[in-house]
Amino acid sequence: MKLSNDSTSGKWISGANFAIIVLTNPYFRFHLIDAGKVVQNMQLAAWNYGVGSALFTGIEEDRIRKDFSIPIEYKPVIVVGFGYPRKKIDGKTKKKNRLTMHELVSFEEYGKS
């Protein structure tokens, strides 16, 4: 519940099975890009096991630092909630209906496949 109260945009996190607070070290120039890569990898790995996820970045920094004893040299940048979806995705396979590569990718010009 603390995590939900420490958020400006993620009150829903209290309904997740578990959550991870991603911390970065702002000393490193690309710390936010690294955080994004870490989150993406966690989300993809979880999805392989049928675990869904969502994230938020609206963090009350002073509150989250106090509630979770986060050292000053680290910055809380993303919170990711994980859990099993309430409804099954695509029946047995648990895979999302995704667009084809031709629907997603353009060749040399936008909209040209």
N, C-alpha and C positions, 0 to 999 in steps of 0.2 A: 504494500500500500504506500510505503514511503516513496517509492519510485514514481508512482502515479501522481503523488502530490508534488513531486519535484519537477514536474513537466508542465510546459505551456501548451503542448500539442499532442500529448500521448496519454491522456487519462485512461484510455483503453488498455494500457499495459497491465493493469491489475487483473485482466482476464486471460493473460498469457500463461502458459504452463511454466515458462521460465524466461528470464531476460538477461541480457548481457550489456553492461555499460562499456563502451569502447573508449579507452583513454589514449591520448596521443601526447607526444612530447613536442611542443611548439618550437623547441630549439632546432628541430630538423625541418628544413624548408618544405618538404612535400608531405608533411605529417597528415594532412587531410586527405590527400590522394591515397596514401597508404591505408588510412582508416577505411576508405571506400572499398579498396581491394580486399581487405580483411573481411568486411561485412559481406561482400558479394560471395566470397569463398564459403563463408559460414552458411549463407542462405542456400547456395547451390548444394552443398554437402547435406544439409538438413532435408532439402526437397527430395534427395535420393532415398530418404527413409520415410517419405510421406509427411514430413513435418513442415508446416508452413511458417512464414515469418512476415514481420512488418517492422518498420523502423520509424523513429522520430528523432528530430534534432532540436526541438524546442525544449531546452533544458534551463531550469532555474539553477545556474551554476553554483551560487553560494549555498543553496539548500542541499543540492546533491553532494557537494564536497563535504558538508557537515554530516549528513546522514550516512554516507558511505566511507568516511575517513579517507578521502582522496587527497593525496599529497599535492602541494601547490605547484610542483614542477610538471604535473600532468594535467591535461585538459580533457574533461568529459565532452565528447563531440557527437556521439551517436548512441542511441539505445535501441537494441534489437530485441523484439519479443518473439518467442517461438512457441508453437503449439500445433496440435493436430487440428486440421480443418473440421468445421462442424458438418460439412457435407462432403461426400466423396467426390473426387475429381475424376471424371472420365471412367467411372465404374471400377473395373478390375486393375487397370494399369496405373491408376493414380497419377496420370500425366495430364498436364494442361493441354487444351487445344491451342496450338501455337500456329502463327502465320507461317506460310512457306518462305523459304529464302527469297524467292522471286518477289514476294509481297513486301519484304523487309528491306531489300538491298537494291540500290540504284546503280547502274553502270554508266560512268562518265557524266551523266546528267541526272538531276533529281527526277524521279518518276520513270526513268527509262530502264527497263530490265533486259 
